[in-house]
């Protein structure tokens, strides 16, 4: 599944709405729908119209969080180890979950 998130331009680190789908188009449309539903709820709640504008948001593909995704974390650790001033090799477990050991090169 592919995931898209909507973030405010002034706070790009905090997802405000998200959508998932089998492909990029479906995920992006689901995210746009979720964002519009959020903005409609704000309007119904009495928020001023100036804050209810889709141009204040950016919709982008969500990047996997290494803290929740072992394969991404291991790739990141291997890259960091090879680019380090003191290079080292990261050896993951065969099942891909966790790091077995680290060897200096």
Secondary structure as UniProt FT lines:
FT   STRAND          2..8
FT   TURN            12..13
FT   STRAND          15..21
FT   HELIX           24..44
FT   TURN            45..46
FT   HELIX           49..51
FT   HELIX           54..56
FT   STRAND          57..61
FT   TURN            66..68
FT   HELIX           70..83
FT   STRAND          88..92
FT   TURN            94..95
FT   STRAND          99..104
//
